């Protein structure tokens, strides 16, 4: 057994240790920091969903979405979908992407405190046809 210095000059904190501490400090919540910066709010225009800036935490992994970050949605068929913030601790990656289906698709929600893997957090949900964009839903 040993004493491990975490917040000391010259110490090195691993991402998993840091995430565990943040997850505890954030009351074990997964989601968006509402009321801080732009809260990752969104708008839709010309086939693009545009997000305001803000922070999210997924099992203590902190992510910042920059202002005016955009995701394109093709009006190519009738589908229901999500704009997803995906965190993959196997590949050390964080990204925004579209997930669609004839009904709202299932999401992967690995408990990242217990194992490495993928967690998908929905930022907004929508429906579309080949000619029009339907309802945007706030999913929080």
RANOR-V168787 format. One record per helix or strand of 2 or more residues. SS is the DSSP state (H for helix, E for strand). FROM is the first residue (numbers start at 1). LEN is the number of residues. If there is no record, write none. Layout:
SS&FROM&LEN  SS&FROM&LEN
//
This chain:
H&15&11  E&31&2  E&42&4  E&48&4  E&54&5  E&61&5  E&69&4  E&79&10  E&93&9  E&118&11  E&133&6
//
